[in-house]
């Protein structure tokens, strides 16, 4: 293995570990910073659905053959932002309802 290949492997592994750690910390903080039990339940469910969806996307990205795996980016690129927007709206609705 050449030094360039070793650097690529180290960078890839370090990037993966840092990305996973960031996701875990972000999930923890998102759940911890909720205001009430109903909002916390929603955030836990949203976190589980998001983690499962992202892990399924990554698994399919590695398992599908080359021309098909690139098509996965289309629904991912649409569903992720839509899910974030709808989730934020629902969380704000729960906060408003709990404040009453």
Beta strands, then each sheet from edge to edge (+ up, - down):
end
